Structure formats: C-alpha cells, structure tokens
Amino acid sequence: MKILIAEDDRLSRIFLKKFLGNYGDCDVAVDGMEALDLFMDAIKDKAPYDLLCLDIMMPRIDGLKLLKAIRVLEKQHQLQHTYIIMMTALADVEYVDQALELGCDAYAAKPIDTDKVTLVMKNLGLIKE
C-alpha cells in the first residue's frame, strides 16, 4: 500500500510514519501544498496513493481545501477513489461534517488511537489482519 501523510507537526509526522509504515510505503508532507505536489507527482508517475492521512489544520493549504482539490483531480484524471482519513486535534463537529461532505472516508481525532485507525483501515479494505 502506498500512503501519503500530510502533517505539519513534526512529532505527529514521525509517529504516523512509524505506525503506518507497518502497512505500506509512506511519503510525508509538511503542509498542504507539498502534499498536493506529491499527489500530482504520483498521478504523473502512474503510481497513485492508496491512502492519504491529512491533518485539517496545515499551513499553505489546509486539509479541507486539499481534500476538495484531490477529489477534483480524481475526477479530472479518472482516477480510482483514494481513501482519505482526516486527522485533527479539533473537536469541532462543523469541520468533521465539512470533511465528510467533501468526501473523506473517515475521521480520526488526535491524539491518534492506533487501534481505531487500524480498524478503519480494515473496514475500508486496505488491510486484512
């Protein structure tokens, strides 16, 4: 599985890369713009990501705008659906609702509960364990 982690907090990036690295190859981005660049590079290389883990609050392009842009790119390039889990410390239901409306597949609150994220990946069919 090919995974993109977009997270501006260094410790969260390290944690997620170590955890998700057990399930696939992980690329990391420090902000939304870098994540968008990596996503577009993957399209050009014909090696799209299977899973994106996006922080909602990031510099340059926030996670919600990035989610919206990715769904548009999928339609434009006729790509298979990329699974997206939004991750945030925000407890605001409005952000969660907005992310779901924009097409995220799941939502994880920080601090990340690895058991819950593993269950989400199982439910999405990304892992078998």
C-alpha positions as CSV (number, residue, x, y, z in Angstrom):
1,M,0.0,0.0,0.0
2,K,1.2,3.5,-0.8
3,I,0.5,6.1,1.8
4,L,0.8,9.9,2.0
5,I,0.9,11.6,5.4
6,A,0.3,15.3,5.4
7,E,1.0,16.7,8.8
8,D,2.7,19.9,9.9
9,D,3.6,18.8,13.4
10,R,7.0,17.0,13.3
11,L,6.3,14.6,16.2
12,S,2.9,13.6,14.7
13,R,4.6,13.0,11.3
14,I,7.2,10.8,12.9
15,F,4.6,8.9,14.9
16,L,2.3,8.4,11.9
17,K,5.1,7.3,9.6
18,K,6.3,4.8,12.1
19,F,2.8,3.4,12.7
20,L,1.6,3.4,9.1
21,G,5.0,2.2,7.8
22,N,3.9,-1.2,9.1
23,Y,1.2,-1.3,6.4
24,G,3.0,0.2,3.4
25,D,5.4,2.7,2.0
26,C,4.9,6.2,3.4
27,D,5.6,9.6,2.0
28,V,5.3,12.6,4.2
29,A,4.4,16.3,3.5
30,V,4.9,19.1,6.0
31,D,2.0,21.2,4.6
32,G,-0.9,21.0,2.2
33,M,1.0,22.4,-0.8
34,E,3.7,19.8,-0.5
35,A,1.0,17.1,-0.2
36,L,-0.7,18.3,-3.3
37,D,2.6,18.3,-5.2
38,L,3.3,14.7,-4.1
39,F,-0.2,13.6,-5.0
40,M,0.1,15.1,-8.5
41,D,3.6,13.6,-9.0
42,A,2.1,10.2,-8.1
43,I,-0.6,10.7,-10.8
44,K,2.1,11.6,-13.4
45,D,4.1,8.5,-12.4
46,K,1.0,6.4,-12.7
47,A,1.6,5.2,-9.1
48,P,-1.3,6.8,-7.1
49,Y,-1.6,6.7,-3.4
50,D,-4.0,4.2,-1.8
51,L,-4.4,6.1,1.5
52,L,-4.0,9.7,2.5
53,C,-3.9,10.8,6.1
54,L,-4.5,14.6,6.2
55,D,-4.3,17.0,9.1
56,I,-7.1,19.5,8.8
57,M,-5.1,22.5,10.1
58,M,-2.0,22.9,8.0
59,P,-0.2,25.9,6.5
60,R,-0.4,27.0,2.9
61,I,-3.3,24.7,2.0
62,D,-5.4,23.3,4.9
63,G,-6.6,19.7,4.9
64,L,-10.2,20.6,3.8
65,K,-9.0,22.5,0.7
66,L,-6.6,19.7,0.0
67,L,-9.3,17.1,0.2
68,K,-11.5,19.1,-2.1
69,A,-8.6,19.5,-4.6
70,I,-7.8,15.8,-4.5
71,R,-11.4,14.8,-5.3
72,V,-11.4,17.2,-8.2
73,L,-8.1,15.8,-9.5
74,E,-9.5,12.2,-9.2
75,K,-12.5,13.2,-11.5
76,Q,-10.3,15.1,-14.0
77,H,-7.9,12.2,-14.3
78,Q,-10.5,9.5,-14.0
79,L,-8.6,8.0,-11.0
80,Q,-9.7,5.3,-8.7
81,H,-11.0,6.6,-5.4
82,T,-8.2,7.4,-2.9
83,Y,-9.1,6.6,0.7
84,I,-8.7,9.7,2.9
85,I,-8.6,9.8,6.7
86,M,-8.8,13.3,8.1
87,M,-6.8,13.7,11.4
88,T,-7.1,16.7,13.7
89,A,-7.0,17.9,17.3
90,L,-10.0,20.0,16.5
91,A,-13.2,18.7,18.2
92,D,-15.4,21.0,16.1
93,V,-18.2,19.0,14.6
94,E,-18.5,21.5,11.8
95,Y,-15.0,20.5,10.5
96,V,-15.9,16.9,10.6
97,D,-19.2,17.4,8.8
98,Q,-17.4,19.5,6.2
99,A,-14.8,16.9,5.7
100,L,-17.4,14.2,5.2
101,E,-19.3,16.3,2.8
102,L,-16.1,16.9,0.8
103,G,-15.6,13.1,0.5
104,C,-13.3,11.9,3.3
105,D,-13.7,8.3,4.2
106,A,-13.0,8.6,7.9
107,Y,-12.1,10.9,10.7
108,A,-9.6,10.4,13.5
109,A,-9.2,12.7,16.5
110,K,-5.8,13.4,18.0
111,P,-4.1,12.0,19.9
112,I,-4.3,9.2,17.3
113,D,-5.7,5.9,18.6
114,T,-3.8,3.3,16.5
115,D,-6.3,0.6,17.3
116,K,-9.1,2.8,15.9
117,V,-7.1,3.7,12.8
118,T,-6.2,0.1,12.2
119,L,-9.9,-0.8,12.4
120,V,-10.8,2.0,10.0
121,M,-8.2,0.6,7.5
122,K,-9.7,-2.9,7.9
123,N,-13.2,-1.6,7.3
124,L,-12.0,0.3,4.2
125,G,-10.5,-2.9,2.9
126,L,-6.9,-1.5,2.9
127,I,-5.6,-4.2,5.3
128,K,-6.6,-7.7,6.1
129,E,-5.2,-8.5,9.5
